[in-house]
Amino acid sequence: MPEGHVIHRAAMKHHKAFSSKKLSVSSPQGRFSKGAKLLNKKTCLKVTAYGKHLFYTFENGYHLHIHLGLFGKIRSHKAPPKDPQGQVRVRLFDTSTVVDINGPTICELQDPTDFNKTINKIGPDLLRKDADPQIFVERVKKSKRSIGALLMDQSIIAGIGNIFRAEILWRNRINPDKKGSDLTREDLLNLWKDGQHLLGKALRSGKIITNDAAAFRKKSEHLNIYKKNQCPRCSTQIQSFEIANRTCYFCETCQTTDC
């Protein structure tokens, strides 16, 4: 599943390409044909992201809501449209840009009421200027669930995926199995600030880079512990266990349960 910066980059790119333009909208696969007809030849007002959710807002009041999930993909190319690759659920294009969305978990039309219900269920988004970190702090402090699970819960905090979870917790020396309620406000604000820093860097560069080393040459050196064998800080062997069906990586020396 894409991390939050990927969706925000798509929103920025598509907003620049489609904002205030009348779009052709179709469903080559056929599963979104009814929705596509309601959007076809309508003006797209804006494209925005909330966490891992992508929204295209149209002049007739509808929002096209996309959530890629584990298998969804976004492909774009210059117009004119080419033959669809794979099962394209929805295609949007104007005279210069074509966007194909394959295999999303969610592809639906929402009216303003449904749109507001959806965004109100999403936790504060690290990449949005209107996000309130205190909401994240309060929700975590009330929970007995592990911080490793809470960081992946998009209703608690939006945008963090499996890679960022492992890296942020390691950078802040917090064990992923520690209960949210046992963390201090300072701990949680530090997680928030570090998450903002790392996702912001990924948004700008298009790469997940969590290693603060001044220079590195290989992609494998961009990360500290995710899918690594050894902790770069203390040389302890990296451990892993499952949290909510996702593999979580940690260093048992740097991230003890006392941390």
C-alpha positions as CSV (number, residue, x, y, z in Angstrom):
1,M,0.0,0.0,0.0
2,P,1.5,3.4,-0.9
3,E,2.6,5.6,1.9
4,G,0.9,9.0,2.3
5,H,3.5,11.0,0.4
6,V,2.7,9.0,-2.8
7,I,-0.9,10.0,-2.7
8,H,-0.1,13.7,-1.9
9,R,2.4,13.8,-4.8
10,A,-0.4,12.4,-7.1
11,A,-2.8,15.0,-5.8
12,M,-0.4,17.8,-6.5
13,K,0.5,16.6,-10.0
14,H,-3.1,15.9,-11.0
15,H,-4.4,19.2,-9.5
16,K,-1.8,21.0,-11.6
17,A,-2.9,19.1,-14.7
18,F,-6.7,19.1,-14.3
19,S,-7.7,22.0,-12.1
20,S,-10.4,24.2,-13.8
21,K,-10.4,21.9,-16.9
22,K,-13.3,19.9,-18.4
23,L,-12.3,16.2,-18.3
24,S,-13.3,13.2,-20.3
25,V,-14.0,10.4,-17.8
26,S,-14.6,6.8,-18.7
27,S,-14.3,3.3,-17.2
28,P,-12.5,1.0,-19.7
29,Q,-13.0,-1.9,-17.4
30,G,-16.7,-1.2,-17.1
31,R,-17.1,-1.4,-13.3
32,F,-17.3,2.4,-12.9
33,S,-19.3,3.2,-16.0
34,K,-22.3,4.8,-14.2
35,G,-20.1,7.1,-12.1
36,A,-18.0,8.0,-15.1
37,K,-21.0,9.1,-17.1
38,L,-21.9,11.6,-14.3
39,L,-18.4,13.1,-14.4
40,N,-17.7,13.0,-18.1
41,K,-17.3,16.4,-19.7
42,K,-17.6,18.1,-16.3
43,T,-15.0,20.6,-15.0
44,C,-12.6,19.4,-12.3
45,L,-12.3,22.0,-9.6
46,K,-9.5,20.6,-7.6
47,V,-7.6,17.4,-6.6
48,T,-6.8,16.9,-2.9
49,A,-5.4,14.2,-0.6
50,Y,-6.3,13.3,2.9
51,G,-3.9,10.6,4.2
52,K,-4.1,7.8,1.7
53,H,-7.4,9.0,0.2
54,L,-7.4,10.9,-3.1
55,F,-10.4,13.1,-4.1
56,Y,-11.2,14.8,-7.5
57,T,-13.9,17.5,-6.9
58,F,-16.1,18.3,-9.9
59,E,-18.4,21.3,-10.7
60,N,-21.6,19.2,-10.3
61,G,-20.8,18.7,-6.6
62,Y,-19.5,15.2,-6.8
63,H,-16.2,14.0,-5.5
64,L,-14.4,11.0,-7.1
65,H,-13.0,9.1,-4.1
66,I,-10.0,6.9,-4.7
67,H,-8.2,4.6,-2.2
68,L,-5.6,2.5,-3.9
69,G,-5.3,-0.2,-1.1
70,L,-2.6,-2.8,-1.5
71,F,-2.9,-3.4,-5.2
72,G,-4.1,-0.2,-6.8
73,K,-1.9,1.7,-9.2
74,I,-2.0,5.1,-10.9
75,R,-0.5,5.6,-14.3
76,S,-0.3,8.8,-16.3
77,H,0.9,9.7,-19.7
78,K,0.6,12.5,-22.2
79,A,-2.5,12.7,-24.5
80,P,-3.8,11.3,-26.7
81,P,-5.0,8.2,-24.7
82,K,-3.2,4.9,-25.3
83,D,-4.8,1.5,-25.2
84,P,-5.5,0.7,-21.5
85,Q,-2.9,-1.4,-19.6
86,G,-4.7,-4.0,-17.5
87,Q,-8.0,-3.5,-15.8
88,V,-8.4,0.3,-15.8
89,R,-11.3,1.2,-13.4
90,V,-11.4,4.9,-14.3
91,R,-9.6,7.0,-16.9
92,L,-9.5,10.8,-16.7
93,F,-8.0,13.0,-19.4
94,D,-8.0,16.3,-21.2
95,T,-6.1,17.5,-24.2
96,S,-2.7,17.1,-22.6
97,T,-2.8,14.5,-19.7
98,V,-4.2,11.0,-19.3
99,V,-4.6,9.4,-15.8
100,D,-5.5,5.7,-15.5
101,I,-6.3,4.2,-12.1
102,N,-6.1,0.4,-11.9
103,G,-7.4,-1.9,-9.2
104,P,-8.3,0.6,-6.4
105,T,-9.9,-0.7,-3.2
106,I,-12.3,2.2,-3.4
107,C,-13.5,4.0,-6.5
108,E,-16.8,5.8,-5.9
109,L,-18.7,9.0,-6.3
110,Q,-19.5,11.0,-3.1
111,D,-21.8,13.9,-2.6
112,P,-20.7,16.6,-0.2
113,T,-22.3,14.9,2.8
114,D,-20.5,11.6,2.1
115,F,-17.3,13.4,1.4
116,N,-17.4,15.1,4.8
117,K,-18.2,11.8,6.6
118,T,-15.2,10.2,5.0
119,I,-12.7,13.0,5.8
120,N,-14.0,13.2,9.4
121,K,-13.1,9.5,9.9
122,I,-9.5,10.1,8.8
123,G,-7.0,11.0,11.4
124,P,-4.8,14.2,11.3
125,D,-2.7,14.0,8.2
126,L,1.0,14.7,8.7
127,L,1.3,16.4,5.3
128,R,-1.7,18.7,5.6
129,K,-1.2,22.2,7.0
130,D,-4.6,22.0,8.8
131,A,-3.6,18.9,10.8
132,D,-3.8,19.2,14.6
133,P,-1.1,17.0,16.4
134,Q,-3.0,17.3,19.6
135,I,-5.8,15.1,18.2
136,F,-3.2,12.4,17.5
137,V,-1.8,12.8,21.0
138,E,-5.2,12.6,22.7
139,R,-6.3,9.5,20.7
140,V,-3.0,7.6,21.4
141,K,-3.0,8.5,25.1
142,K,-6.5,7.0,25.5
143,S,-5.5,3.7,23.9
144,K,-4.2,0.5,25.4
145,R,-3.2,-0.7,21.9
146,S,0.5,-0.8,20.9
147,I,2.0,2.3,19.3
148,G,3.1,0.0,16.4
149,A,-0.6,-0.7,15.7
150,L,-1.8,2.9,16.3
151,L,0.7,4.5,13.9
152,M,-0.8,2.3,11.1
153,D,-4.4,3.1,12.1
154,Q,-5.4,5.8,9.6
155,S,-8.2,7.0,11.9
156,I,-5.5,7.9,14.5
157,I,-2.9,9.4,12.3
158,A,-3.0,9.5,8.5
159,G,-0.2,8.8,6.0
160,I,2.1,6.5,7.8
161,G,2.7,3.1,6.3
162,N,4.8,0.1,7.2
163,I,8.2,1.6,6.2
164,F,7.7,4.9,8.0
165,R,6.3,3.1,11.1
166,A,9.5,1.1,11.6
167,E,11.8,3.9,10.8
168,I,10.1,6.6,12.9
169,L,9.9,4.4,16.0
170,W,13.6,3.3,15.6
171,R,14.7,6.9,15.2
172,N,12.8,7.9,18.4
173,R,14.0,4.7,20.3
174,I,10.4,3.6,21.0
175,N,9.5,-0.1,21.1
176,P,6.6,-0.8,18.7
177,D,4.9,-3.1,21.3
178,K,4.6,-0.3,23.9
179,K,1.1,0.8,24.8
180,G,0.0,4.1,23.5
181,S,-1.2,5.1,26.9
182,D,2.3,4.6,28.4
183,L,3.9,7.1,26.1
184,T,4.3,10.7,27.2
185,R,3.0,13.7,25.4
186,E,6.6,14.6,24.6
187,D,7.2,11.2,23.1
188,L,4.1,11.5,20.9
189,L,4.9,15.1,19.7
190,N,8.4,13.9,18.8
191,L,6.9,11.1,16.8
192,W,4.6,13.6,15.0
193,K,7.5,16.1,14.3
194,D,9.7,13.3,13.0
195,G,6.9,11.9,10.9
196,Q,6.3,15.3,9.4
197,H,10.0,15.7,8.6
198,L,10.3,12.4,6.9
199,L,7.1,12.4,5.0
200,G,7.8,16.0,3.9
201,K,11.2,15.0,2.6
202,A,9.6,12.1,0.7
203,L,6.9,14.4,-0.7
204,R,9.6,16.7,-2.1
205,S,12.0,14.1,-3.4
206,G,9.6,11.2,-4.3
207,K,11.9,8.9,-2.3
208,I,11.6,7.5,1.3
209,I,14.9,8.5,2.9
210,T,15.1,8.0,6.7
211,N,18.9,7.7,7.0
212,D,20.4,11.1,8.0
213,A,23.8,10.2,6.7
214,A,25.2,13.0,4.6
215,A,25.8,10.9,1.5
216,F,24.9,7.4,0.3
217,R,25.0,5.8,-3.1
218,K,22.7,2.8,-2.9
219,K,18.9,2.7,-2.5
220,S,19.4,0.1,0.2
221,E,21.2,2.8,2.3
222,H,18.2,5.1,2.3
223,L,16.7,3.2,5.3
224,N,17.9,2.3,8.7
225,I,16.2,-0.9,9.8
226,Y,13.3,-1.7,7.5
227,K,14.0,-5.2,6.1
228,K,17.6,-4.9,7.4
229,N,19.7,-7.5,9.2
230,Q,21.6,-5.3,11.6
231,C,21.0,-2.1,13.5
232,P,23.2,0.7,12.2
233,R,23.3,2.3,15.7
234,C,24.4,-0.7,17.9
235,S,24.9,-3.6,15.5
236,T,22.2,-5.7,17.2
237,Q,20.4,-8.1,14.9
238,I,17.1,-6.6,13.8
239,Q,14.0,-8.4,15.0
240,S,10.5,-8.6,13.5
241,F,7.0,-9.6,14.5
242,E,3.5,-9.2,13.1
243,I,1.2,-6.3,14.0
244,A,-2.2,-6.3,12.3
245,N,-0.9,-8.7,9.6
246,R,2.0,-6.5,8.7
247,T,5.7,-7.2,9.6
248,C,7.1,-4.7,12.1
249,Y,10.9,-4.3,12.4
250,F,12.7,-3.1,15.5
251,C,16.0,-3.3,17.4
252,E,15.6,-4.9,20.8
253,T,18.6,-3.0,22.2
254,C,17.8,0.5,21.0
255,Q,14.0,0.0,21.4
256,T,13.6,-1.9,24.7
257,T,10.1,-2.0,26.3
258,D,11.5,0.5,28.9
259,C,12.1,3.0,26.1
